[in-house]
């Protein structure tokens, strides 16, 4: 997650350590790592970014 090679799918977070996954995704976003290097790389990335703003 921290390397930016995965996205957090909030719909499926009910049985995991949500705070840890969200923190790791935020770190990758700030570092512009992996998927976060490319502006709006995929529909999943757009959904994750939209969910981050709403959270």
TORTORGU-617679 format. One record per atom (N, C-alpha, C, O): residue number from 1; residue in one letter; chain; atom name; x, y, z. Coordinates in pm, 1 decimal. Each point is the difference from the previous one (the first is absolute). Layout:
<nodes>
- marti:pamar:volo:loba:X:Y:Z
- NUM:A:A:CA:X:Y:Z
...
</nodes>
This chain:
<nodes>
- marti:pamar:volo:loba:X:Y:Z
- 1:X:A:N:82.6:-117.7:0.0
- 1:X:A:CA:-82.6:117.7:0.0
- 1:X:A:C:87.7:125.0:0.0
- 1:X:A:O:-24.1:91.4:-78.9
- 2:X:A:N:124.6:-85.4:165.2
- 2:X:A:CA:85.3:118.5:8.6
- 2:X:A:C:79.5:24.7:-126.9
- 2:X:A:O:38.2:113.6:-28.0
- 3:X:A:N:-13.1:-218.4:-48.9
- 3:X:A:CA:75.7:17.3:-124.0
- 3:X:A:C:-89.4:47.3:-114.5
- 3:X:A:O:48.8:28.4:-109.3
- 4:X:A:N:-179.3:-19.9:134.2
- 4:X:A:CA:-92.0:50.7:-100.5
- 4:X:A:C:-41.8:-101.4:-104.1
- 4:X:A:O:-49.7:37.6:-106.1
- 5:X:A:N:68.8:-165.7:134.0
- 5:X:A:CA:-35.4:-103.6:-95.9
- 5:X:A:C:-135.7:-63.2:27.5
- 5:X:A:O:-34.8:-102.2:-59.2
- 6:X:A:N:-40.2:162.1:147.5
- 6:X:A:CA:-134.2:-48.3:31.0
- 6:X:A:C:-84.1:117.5:48.0
- 6:X:A:O:52.8:101.2:46.2
- 7:X:A:N:-182.0:-115.9:-57.5
- 7:X:A:CA:-94.4:101.7:44.9
- 7:X:A:C:-86.1:-56.7:110.9
- 7:X:A:O:-22.8:-120.9:5.6
- 8:X:A:N:-24.4:205.7:81.0
- 8:X:A:CA:-92.0:-41.5:105.0
- 8:X:A:C:-141.9:2.4:-57.7
- 8:X:A:O:-45.5:102.8:-50.2
- 9:X:A:N:-22.6:-214.6:57.5
- 9:X:A:CA:-139.6:-6.6:-40.6
- 9:X:A:C:-83.7:4.5:127.2
- 9:X:A:O:-17.7:-100.6:68.7
- 10:X:A:N:-32.1:217.5:-39.8
- 10:X:A:CA:-68.7:24.6:126.1
- 10:X:A:C:-122.1:-88.5:21.5
- 10:X:A:O:-36.4:-27.5:114.3
- 11:X:A:N:-25.2:-16.0:-218.3
- 11:X:A:CA:-118.0:-85.9:11.6
- 11:X:A:C:32.0:-130.8:72.1
- 11:X:A:O:-88.3:-60.0:61.3
- 12:X:A:N:213.4:15.7:-68.1
- 12:X:A:CA:38.5:-129.8:55.2
- 12:X:A:C:84.4:11.2:127.2
- 12:X:A:O:68.3:-95.6:36.6
- 13:X:A:N:-71.9:208.4:30.1
- 13:X:A:CA:88.2:22.9:113.6
- 13:X:A:C:-58.2:-38.9:135.2
- 13:X:A:O:65.3:22.2:102.0
- 14:X:A:N:-180.9:-77.1:-97.2
- 14:X:A:CA:-65.7:-25.4:128.2
- 14:X:A:C:71.1:-105.3:86.0
- 14:X:A:O:-19.3:-2.7:121.6
- 15:X:A:N:100.7:-83.6:-182.3
- 15:X:A:CA:63.9:-106.4:77.9
- 15:X:A:C:152.4:9.2:-3.6
- 15:X:A:O:69.3:-101.7:5.8
- 16:X:A:N:-17.5:225.0:-15.3
- 16:X:A:CA:145.1:16.1:0.5
- 16:X:A:C:37.5:122.6:82.8
- 16:X:A:O:-86.6:69.3:53.3
- 17:X:A:N:214.7:-44.0:-43.5
- 17:X:A:CA:49.1:117.0:72.6
- 17:X:A:C:-10.4:121.6:-92.4
- 17:X:A:O:98.2:38.8:-63.4
- 18:X:A:N:-215.8:20.3:56.1
- 18:X:A:CA:-29.0:107.9:-93.5
- 18:X:A:C:95.3:117.9:16.9
- 18:X:A:O:45.7:57.2:-99.0
- 19:X:A:N:-15.7:-20.7:222.1
- 19:X:A:CA:88.1:115.2:23.1
- 19:X:A:C:138.1:-22.4:-60.5
- 19:X:A:O:57.7:91.2:-59.2
- 20:X:A:N:-5.7:-210.6:73.7
- 20:X:A:CA:133.3:-30.2:-53.7
- 20:X:A:C:0.5:5.3:-152.3
- 20:X:A:O:92.1:55.5:-59.8
- 21:X:A:N:-194.2:-112.9:-3.2
- 21:X:A:CA:-7.6:2.5:-146.2
- 21:X:A:C:-17.6:141.9:-51.9
- 21:X:A:O:64.2:38.1:-97.9
- 22:X:A:N:-149.5:40.2:161.2
- 22:X:A:CA:-22.1:137.2:-43.9
- 22:X:A:C:125.4:85.5:19.1
- 22:X:A:O:32.3:82.8:-85.2
- 23:X:A:N:36.9:-102.4:194.9
- 23:X:A:CA:123.7:74.4:24.8
- 23:X:A:C:106.1:-34.8:-104.5
- 23:X:A:O:70.7:87.9:-49.3
- 24:X:A:N:-60.2:-215.3:16.4
- 24:X:A:CA:97.9:-42.8:-99.8
- 24:X:A:C:-34.0:57.2:-137.2
- 24:X:A:O:89.5:41.9:-73.4
- 25:X:A:N:-217.6:-39.7:38.3
- 25:X:A:CA:-40.7:57.6:-128.4
- 25:X:A:C:28.9:149.8:-2.8
- 25:X:A:O:48.0:52.2:-100.7
- 26:X:A:N:-76.7:16.3:209.6
- 26:X:A:CA:27.6:144.0:7.0
- 26:X:A:C:149.5:27.2:-14.1
- 26:X:A:O:39.3:95.8:-66.6
- 27:X:A:N:43.5:-178.3:127.8
- 27:X:A:CA:144.2:15.1:-11.2
- 27:X:A:C:43.8:-14.7:-146.1
- 27:X:A:O:79.0:80.3:-49.5
- 28:X:A:N:-129.4:-181.2:-18.1
- 28:X:A:CA:33.1:-19.9:-141.7
- 28:X:A:C:-46.8:119.0:-84.0
- 28:X:A:O:70.3:43.3:-91.2
- 29:X:A:N:-188.7:9.1:122.1
- 29:X:A:CA:-50.4:116.2:-73.4
- 29:X:A:C:93.2:119.7:18.8
- 29:X:A:O:35.3:67.3:-96.8
- 30:X:A:N:4.1:-41.3:220.4
- 30:X:A:CA:88.8:114.5:27.6
- 30:X:A:C:136.3:-15.9:-67.4
- 30:X:A:O:59.2:97.6:-46.2
- 31:X:A:N:-10.7:-220.7:41.1
- 31:X:A:CA:129.7:-27.7:-62.6
- 31:X:A:C:-10.1:-6.6:-152.4
- 31:X:A:O:101.4:-1.9:-69.8
- 32:X:A:N:-223.7:-1.4:19.7
- 32:X:A:CA:-25.8:-19.0:-143.4
- 32:X:A:C:68.6:-128.5:-47.8
- 32:X:A:O:68.6:-2.3:-102.1
- 33:X:A:N:-90.0:-104.2:179.8
- 33:X:A:CA:61.9:-129.2:-26.8
- 33:X:A:C:-92.7:-89.0:-82.7
- 33:X:A:O:-122.2:12.6:7.4
- 34:X:A:N:180.9:-102.1:-85.8
- 34:X:A:CA:-76.5:-99.5:-73.9
- 34:X:A:C:-111.2:60.4:-83.5
- 34:X:A:O:24.3:85.6:-85.1
- 35:X:A:N:-146.4:-130.7:109.9
- 35:X:A:CA:-116.3:47.2:-75.1
- 35:X:A:C:-22.4:149.8:13.3
- 35:X:A:O:-62.2:61.5:-86.5
- 36:X:A:N:111.9:-3.3:193.1
- 36:X:A:CA:-22.6:142.1:27.5
- 36:X:A:C:93.5:90.3:-79.6
- 36:X:A:O:-9.6:122.2:10.8
- 37:X:A:N:99.7:-179.4:-90.4
- 37:X:A:CA:88.0:78.6:-86.2
- 37:X:A:C:-76.3:58.0:-118.6
- 37:X:A:O:31.1:108.7:-48.6
- 38:X:A:N:-130.1:-182.3:3.8
- 38:X:A:CA:-74.1:35.9:-121.1
- 38:X:A:C:-129.9:68.6:38.8
- 38:X:A:O:-74.6:-52.6:82.7
- 39:X:A:N:45.7:168.5:-140.2
- 39:X:A:CA:-127.9:65.4:32.0
- 39:X:A:C:-118.1:-86.8:-43.3
- 39:X:A:O:-10.9:-35.4:-117.4
- 40:X:A:N:-75.6:1.5:209.0
- 40:X:A:CA:-121.2:-78.9:-24.2
- 40:X:A:C:29.9:-121.9:-88.5
- 40:X:A:O:-42.7:-7.8:-115.3
- 41:X:A:N:116.2:-85.3:172.5
- 41:X:A:CA:49.4:-116.0:-73.3
- 41:X:A:C:-109.0:-97.2:-43.9
- 41:X:A:O:13.7:-64.9:-103.7
- 42:X:A:N:-122.2:53.9:181.2
- 42:X:A:CA:-101.0:-100.3:-31.8
- 42:X:A:C:-131.9:36.2:67.5
- 42:X:A:O:-3.0:84.5:89.5
- 43:X:A:N:-106.9:-148.8:-132.7
- 43:X:A:CA:-127.0:23.9:69.9
- 43:X:A:C:7.7:-33.6:148.8
- 43:X:A:O:-62.1:67.9:81.8
- 44:X:A:N:137.4:-171.7:-45.8
- 44:X:A:CA:14.2:-35.8:142.1
- 44:X:A:C:72.8:110.7:74.8
- 44:X:A:O:-36.2:31.9:113.3
- 45:X:A:N:136.4:26.3:-173.8
- 45:X:A:CA:73.1:110.7:62.8
- 45:X:A:C:-91.2:119.9:17.1
- 45:X:A:O:2.9:65.3:104.3
- 46:X:A:N:-84.0:-35.0:-205.2
- 46:X:A:CA:-93.0:112.2:11.4
- 46:X:A:C:-97.1:-24.6:114.0
- 46:X:A:O:-30.0:91.6:76.5
- 47:X:A:N:-19.4:-213.6:-64.3
- 47:X:A:CA:-94.5:-33.0:108.5
- 47:X:A:C:68.1:11.4:134.6
- 47:X:A:O:-59.3:50.7:95.2
- 48:X:A:N:184.5:-97.5:-85.6
- 48:X:A:CA:71.2:8.6:126.5
- 48:X:A:C:24.2:144.4:39.9
- 48:X:A:O:-14.3:35.3:117.1
- 49:X:A:N:50.7:48.1:-212.4
- 49:X:A:CA:23.4:140.5:27.2
- 49:X:A:C:-128.8:68.2:43.7
- 49:X:A:O:0.8:81.1:92.6
- 50:X:A:N:-111.0:-113.5:-158.5
- 50:X:A:CA:-129.7:58.2:36.5
- 50:X:A:C:-39.6:-44.0:138.9
- 50:X:A:O:-53.1:79.6:77.4
- 51:X:A:N:78.0:-205.7:-44.3
- 51:X:A:CA:-33.6:-50.3:134.0
- 51:X:A:C:87.8:63.3:106.2
- 51:X:A:O:-45.4:21.8:112.3
- 52:X:A:N:170.6:8.3:-145.4
- 52:X:A:CA:89.5:64.5:95.6
- 52:X:A:C:-49.1:138.1:34.4
- 52:X:A:O:6.8:42.2:115.4
- 53:X:A:N:-55.9:28.2:-214.5
- 53:X:A:CA:-50.9:135.6:23.4
- 53:X:A:C:-125.8:-3.8:84.5
- 53:X:A:O:-24.2:90.4:79.9
- 54:X:A:N:-56.1:-194.5:-97.0
- 54:X:A:CA:-126.5:-11.2:73.2
- 54:X:A:C:21.1:-50.2:143.1
- 54:X:A:O:-81.9:26.1:88.2
- 55:X:A:N:192.8:-98.6:-65.6
- 55:X:A:CA:25.2:-60.5:132.3
- 55:X:A:C:46.7:99.0:101.8
- 55:X:A:O:24.8:-36.7:114.8
</nodes>
